[in-house]
Amino acid sequence: MKKTKLWLLILATLMLFALPAYADTKVTVEGKEYSLQAVTYQGHILIPLRDTSNLLGAKVNYLADVGIAYIEKNETQLRIHMGDALSYLNNKIVSSGVSPVVIEGKAYVPLRFLAESLNYNVTYAEDKIQLTGKPLAKVHFIDVGFGDAIFIQLLNDKNILIDAGDKKGGGTVATYLRNQGVKEIDLVVSSTVSQEHMEGLATIFQSFKVKKVIDTYTASNDNYYERFKEELTKRNISYEPANKQVLALSGVTFEILSSYGQMINADRPSKTIVSSLKVGDQSFLFMSDRTGQTEMSDIPAQKYIVLKIADHGGIYSTSKELLNLTKPEVAILTSDNSVLGYPKGTTLKRIQEAGAKLYSTGTNGTIIIETDGKKYSIISENHQQVQIDVEKDHELHIDTGLTNGKFLGDRVTGKYHHPNCEEAKKIPEENRTWLIDKAQAEINGYYPDDLCKPE
């Protein structure tokens, strides 16, 4: 009799611990407090699947007859099997740690697992649970010296890369991406056929799986261009020209604003791809090397929070008209002052006077801008102020006084050209000077134009 009573007591105790205990749990989501009826089940705290998912902006389709729940938000897809700790997040197996359960016809899951799957950070402090959304986008302006390398990191392991600097820069970018956990890149944009933009891309193709490449379809005899094409062919990477493509990824929109057809007969500065990124209420504009008469031809009139300064801040970059059109709050310069004439102080002063906060990879190192679509934050290796030396812009290169020569120099930009080069024809008369040969040009601080390649 005593043994029977003992077993009944043990059974009652076990049943007591097995029964769920309900309690209102306060959860703060993006600063607003909500109450969820959580349940303690077999020693674990679980929250209602549907109520919590809806609170986090997700849609739920629960199939009670088979015990499977489908949760979707933007491009995030989560499949949960009741009673099974293994779930599927974007078709990849993940563990919730604790098996989801159904209690009185209602599905319950671990809070941290559900929130993190829907791209929220979870913190516990002073008996309070806080959920804050992860950034929808992180835009990394990678320091590759004089050159462009822009990595756009999105939710759900979606990635876009615009350029990769020169050959050395390619190695820098590859290492940086590995450190960010990148395994594949959804889109690579080769914005212009210039060494400091394109040469490093061959290394990227060798190092990562690349799904698609968009470029200007502009051919070149340069070795770096040939290597670029060889790697594309060798790895059978999908490849197409710029044609105003729009790509929706993980809740953001990336847009190619340029088209190949407009570049066919254009001059060198116009054979560049201008692109944009829209994240909620905030937009980024990536100008590549676009300057001159077609500077604004592809750009809609709207405010851009962040402007990537064209042509590394060269003398013809970022006109007042462009600044008035785009009204940037932040301007990013991709230059380390290693190339004569870049950046120009007058260009930087013009940008600063327009009200934009100026950052430079040469001064600040790699710059990361995070945004949730409503607000943004800037992270850089240091917070030094970019120095603007306008005085140098008034010092024109030497005038030789010659009336003829082999090359024609531009006293403002410091470039020398073949006289019949399209760029040479655009040099204002007051800025022209004739040069006898390459030696005279270089002794006087001139450097060759990369379009006509005077030799």
C-alpha positions in Angstrom: 0.0 0.0 0.0 2.8 2.4 0.9 4.6 1.6 -2.3 1.5 2.3 -4.3 1.1 5.7 -2.6 4.8 6.5 -3.3 4.4 5.7 -7.0 1.3 7.8 -7.2 3.2 10.7 -5.6 6.1 10.3 -8.1 3.6 10.1 -11.0 1.8 13.2 -9.8 5.1 15.1 -9.5 6.1 14.1 -13.0 2.8 15.2 -14.4 3.1 18.5 -12.6 6.4 19.2 -14.2 5.2 18.0 -17.6 2.2 20.4 -17.6 2.9 23.8 -19.3 3.0 26.9 -17.2 1.8 30.1 -18.8 3.1 33.6 -18.1 2.9 37.0 -19.8 6.3 37.9 -21.1 7.3 41.5 -22.0 9.3 41.8 -25.2 10.6 45.1 -26.6 10.7 45.2 -30.5 12.5 48.2 -32.0 11.8 50.2 -28.8 8.1 49.3 -28.4 7.0 46.9 -25.7 4.6 44.0 -26.3 3.2 41.3 -24.1 3.4 37.6 -25.3 1.9 34.7 -23.5 4.9 32.5 -23.2 4.9 29.0 -21.9 7.4 27.0 -19.8 7.4 23.5 -21.1 9.7 20.8 -19.8 12.0 23.4 -18.4 12.1 25.5 -21.6 10.5 28.9 -22.3 8.6 28.9 -25.6 6.6 31.7 -27.3 3.5 31.5 -29.5 4.7 31.1 -33.1 1.9 33.0 -35.0 1.7 36.0 -32.6 5.4 36.5 -32.5 5.9 36.0 -36.2 3.3 38.6 -37.0 4.8 41.0 -34.4 8.1 40.7 -36.4 6.5 41.4 -39.7 6.4 37.8 -41.0 3.5 35.8 -42.5 2.7 32.3 -41.1 1.0 29.4 -42.9 0.5 26.6 -40.3 -0.6 23.2 -41.5 -2.0 21.7 -38.4 -2.8 18.3 -39.9 0.9 17.6 -40.7 2.4 19.8 -38.0 4.4 22.0 -40.3 4.6 25.8 -40.2 5.9 28.0 -43.1 7.1 31.5 -42.0 8.1 34.1 -44.6 9.5 37.6 -44.5 11.0 39.4 -47.5 13.2 36.6 -48.9 13.6 34.7 -45.7 11.8 31.4 -45.6 11.6 29.2 -42.5 10.0 25.8 -42.3 9.4 24.4 -38.8 8.3 20.8 -38.1 6.5 20.5 -34.7 8.3 18.1 -32.4 11.5 18.2 -34.4 14.5 20.5 -33.4 15.7 20.5 -37.0 14.2 23.2 -39.2 14.9 24.6 -42.7 16.0 28.2 -43.1 16.2 29.2 -46.8 16.5 25.5 -47.6 19.4 24.9 -45.2 19.1 22.7 -42.2 19.3 24.6 -38.9 18.7 23.5 -35.3 16.3 25.3 -32.9 18.0 23.6 -30.0 14.6 22.8 -28.5 11.8 21.1 -30.3 8.7 23.3 -31.2 5.5 21.9 -29.7 1.8 22.2 -30.0 -0.1 22.9 -26.8 -3.9 23.1 -26.8 -3.9 23.5 -30.6 -1.3 26.4 -30.5 2.2 26.2 -31.8 5.1 27.3 -29.6 8.8 27.8 -30.5 12.0 29.1 -28.9 12.1 32.9 -29.0 15.8 33.3 -29.9 15.6 30.8 -32.7 12.6 32.4 -34.3 13.8 36.0 -33.9 17.3 35.3 -35.2 15.9 33.4 -38.2 13.9 36.5 -39.0 17.0 38.6 -38.8 16.6 40.1 -35.3 19.3 40.4 -32.6 18.1 39.2 -29.2 19.4 40.6 -25.9 18.4 39.8 -22.3 19.0 42.6 -19.8 17.5 43.0 -16.3 14.7 40.5 -17.0 13.9 42.3 -20.2 13.9 40.8 -23.7 14.9 43.2 -26.5 14.7 42.5 -30.2 16.4 44.8 -32.7 16.4 44.3 -36.4 19.8 43.5 -38.1 20.8 46.1 -40.7 19.1 45.5 -44.1 22.4 46.4 -45.8 26.0 47.0 -45.0 28.0 48.9 -47.7 31.7 48.4 -47.3 34.0 50.9 -49.1 37.2 48.7 -49.0 40.5 50.5 -48.8 42.5 49.4 -51.9 44.5 52.5 -52.2 43.8 54.4 -55.4 40.8 52.4 -56.7 37.2 51.3 -56.2 36.1 48.2 -54.3 32.5 48.3 -52.9 31.0 45.3 -51.2 27.2 45.4 -50.5 26.4 42.9 -47.8 22.7 42.0 -47.5 20.6 39.7 -45.3 20.3 35.9 -46.0 23.9 35.8 -47.3 23.2 37.9 -50.4 26.2 39.8 -51.7 27.0 42.4 -54.5 30.5 43.6 -55.4 31.3 46.7 -57.5 34.9 46.5 -58.7 37.9 45.2 -56.9 40.8 47.7 -57.3 44.0 46.8 -59.1 45.9 43.5 -58.9 47.0 44.1 -55.3 43.6 45.3 -54.4 42.0 42.1 -55.7 44.0 40.1 -53.0 42.9 42.7 -50.4 39.3 42.4 -51.4 39.4 38.5 -51.5 40.8 38.4 -48.0 38.3 40.9 -46.7 35.3 39.0 -48.1 36.5 35.7 -46.6 36.8 37.5 -43.2 33.1 38.5 -43.7 32.1 34.9 -44.2 31.4 35.3 -48.0 31.3 32.1 -50.0 29.5 33.2 -53.1 28.6 36.5 -54.8 25.2 37.1 -56.4 26.4 39.9 -58.6 29.7 41.5 -59.6 29.6 44.9 -61.4 32.7 45.8 -63.4 31.9 49.5 -63.6 34.6 50.7 -66.1 37.6 49.4 -68.0 40.2 51.0 -65.8 43.0 49.2 -64.0 42.2 50.6 -60.6 38.6 49.2 -60.9 38.9 46.1 -63.0 42.3 44.4 -62.5 41.5 42.8 -59.1 38.3 41.1 -60.4 40.2 38.2 -61.9 41.3 37.3 -58.3 37.7 37.5 -57.2 36.6 35.1 -59.9 39.3 32.7 -58.8 38.4 32.9 -55.1 34.5 32.8 -55.0 31.6 31.4 -56.8 30.1 34.3 -58.8 26.6 34.0 -60.2 26.5 36.9 -62.6 28.7 39.7 -63.9 27.5 43.0 -65.5 29.9 45.3 -67.3 30.2 48.0 -69.9 30.9 45.6 -72.8 33.8 47.9 -73.6 36.8 46.0 -75.1 40.4 46.8 -74.3 43.9 45.6 -75.3 45.1 45.8 -71.7 46.4 42.6 -70.0 44.0 43.1 -67.1 41.0 43.2 -69.4 42.2 40.0 -71.2 42.6 38.3 -67.9 39.2 39.4 -66.8 37.6 37.9 -69.9 39.6 34.7 -69.6 38.5 34.0 -66.0 34.8 34.7 -67.0 35.0 32.2 -69.8 37.0 29.6 -67.9 34.5 29.6 -65.0 31.4 29.9 -67.2 30.1 32.9 -65.3 26.9 34.4 -66.6 27.8 37.7 -68.2 25.7 40.6 -69.7 26.0 44.3 -70.5 24.6 47.1 -68.4 21.0 47.6 -69.5 19.2 49.3 -66.6 18.8 46.0 -64.7 16.8 46.0 -61.4 17.7 43.4 -58.8 15.5 42.8 -55.7 17.4 41.0 -53.0 16.6 40.5 -49.3 14.2 43.5 -49.1 16.4 46.0 -50.9 16.7 47.1 -54.6 19.9 47.4 -56.5 19.7 49.2 -59.9 21.9 49.6 -62.8 21.2 53.2 -64.0 23.3 53.0 -67.2 22.8 51.1 -70.4 25.2 49.6 -72.9 23.5 51.3 -75.9 24.3 54.8 -74.5 28.0 53.9 -74.1 28.8 52.6 -77.6 29.9 55.9 -79.1 30.5 57.7 -75.9 33.8 59.1 -74.6 35.8 57.3 -71.9 34.3 59.1 -68.9 30.8 58.1 -70.1 31.7 54.5 -70.6 31.0 53.8 -66.9 28.2 52.1 -65.0 26.4 54.3 -62.6 24.3 52.3 -60.1 22.2 52.8 -57.0 21.0 50.9 -53.9 17.6 51.6 -52.3 17.2 50.4 -48.7 13.8 51.4 -47.3 13.8 55.2 -47.3 17.5 55.6 -47.9 19.4 55.5 -51.2 23.1 55.2 -52.2 24.6 56.4 -55.5 27.7 54.8 -56.9 29.2 57.1 -59.6 32.2 54.9 -60.7 34.3 57.3 -62.9 31.4 59.2 -64.5 32.2 62.8 -65.2 31.7 65.4 -67.9 28.7 66.1 -70.1 27.0 62.8 -69.4 27.5 63.0 -65.6 23.8 63.3 -64.8 22.3 61.6 -67.8 21.4 58.4 -65.9 20.5 59.8 -62.5 16.9 60.4 -61.4 16.3 63.6 -59.4 16.1 62.5 -55.8 18.0 62.6 -52.5 20.8 60.1 -52.0 22.0 59.7 -48.4 25.4 58.5 -49.6 27.3 59.5 -52.8 30.4 57.6 -54.0 32.5 60.4 -55.5 33.3 59.8 -59.2 36.8 59.5 -60.6 38.5 59.5 -57.2 37.8 63.2 -56.8 39.4 64.3 -60.0 39.0 67.9 -61.3 35.9 67.2 -63.4 34.2 65.1 -60.7 31.0 65.9 -58.9 29.7 69.1 -60.3 27.5 71.6 -58.5 24.6 70.5 -60.7 25.0 66.9 -59.5 25.2 67.9 -55.9 22.1 70.0 -56.2 20.3 67.1 -57.9 21.3 64.4 -55.3 21.7 66.4 -52.1 24.0 63.8 -50.4 24.5 63.7 -46.6 27.7 61.6 -46.9 30.3 61.5 -49.7 32.9 58.7 -50.0 36.2 59.3 -51.7 38.2 56.2 -52.9 41.7 57.6 -53.2 44.9 57.6 -51.2 46.6 60.6 -52.7 49.2 58.4 -54.5 48.3 59.6 -58.0 49.1 63.1 -59.1 46.1 65.3 -59.4 43.8 63.1 -57.3 41.8 64.2 -55.5 41.5 67.9 -56.4 41.0 70.2 -53.4 38.5 72.3 -55.3 36.4 69.2 -56.0 36.4 68.2 -52.3 35.7 71.8 -51.2 32.7 71.9 -53.6 31.3 68.7 -52.0 31.9 69.9 -48.5 30.2 73.3 -49.2 27.2 71.4 -50.5 26.7 70.1 -46.9 28.0 66.5 -47.3 30.2 64.9 -44.7 33.4 63.8 -46.4 35.1 60.4 -45.8 38.1 59.0 -47.7 39.5 55.5 -47.7 42.9 57.1 -47.9 42.3 58.9 -44.6 39.7 56.8 -42.8 40.6 53.3 -44.1 37.8 50.9 -45.0 34.4 52.6 -44.4 31.2 50.7 -43.6 27.8 52.2 -43.7 25.0 50.2 -42.1 21.3 51.0 -42.6 18.0 49.5 -41.6 16.2 51.6 -44.2 15.3 54.4 -41.7 18.6 55.4 -40.1 22.3 54.8 -40.9 25.6 54.6 -39.0 29.1 54.9 -40.2 32.0 52.8 -39.1 35.6 53.5 -40.1 39.1 52.5 -39.0 39.7 56.0 -37.7 37.8 59.3 -37.6 40.4 61.7 -38.9 39.1 64.6 -40.8 39.8 64.6 -44.5 42.3 67.3 -45.3 41.4 69.6 -48.2 44.3 71.5 -49.8 42.8 73.9 -52.2 46.0 75.9 -52.7 47.5 73.2 -55.0 44.6 73.5 -57.4 45.7 76.9 -58.4 49.2 75.7 -59.3 48.9 74.8 -63.0 51.4 72.5 -64.6 54.3 74.2 -66.5 53.7 75.8 -69.8 56.5 74.9 -72.2 55.8 77.8 -74.5 56.1 75.6 -77.6 53.8 76.0 -80.6 54.0 72.3 -81.6 55.2 69.0 -80.4 54.5 65.2 -80.2 52.0 65.4 -77.3 49.5 67.9 -76.0 49.4 68.5 -72.2 46.5 69.6 -70.0 48.0 72.0 -67.4 45.0 71.5 -65.1 44.7 67.7 -65.0 48.4 67.0 -65.6 47.6 64.5 -68.3 49.3 64.4 -71.8 47.6 63.1 -74.9 48.1 62.4 -78.6 47.0 65.6 -80.3 44.2 63.7 -82.2 42.8 62.1 -79.0 39.2 62.9 -78.2 40.2 64.0 -74.7 42.9 66.3 -76.1 40.3 68.0 -78.3 38.4 69.0 -75.1 41.2 70.8 -73.4 40.4 74.5 -73.1 42.9 76.6 -75.1 44.2 78.4 -72.1 45.1 75.1 -70.4 47.0 73.6 -73.4 50.8 73.2 -73.7 52.8 71.3 -76.3 55.4 68.7 -75.2 58.3 67.4 -77.4 58.3 63.9 -76.1 57.5 61.5 -73.2 60.7 62.5 -71.3 59.8 66.2 -71.3 56.3 65.4 -70.3 57.3 63.3 -67.3 60.1 65.6 -66.2 57.5 68.3 -65.9 55.1 66.2 -63.9 52.7 65.2 -66.7 51.4 61.6 -66.9 49.9 59.7 -69.8 46.1 59.7 -70.5 44.8 56.1 -70.0 42.4 56.4 -73.0 44.8 57.2 -75.9 47.9 55.9 -74.1 50.5 58.2 -75.7 53.9 56.6 -76.2 
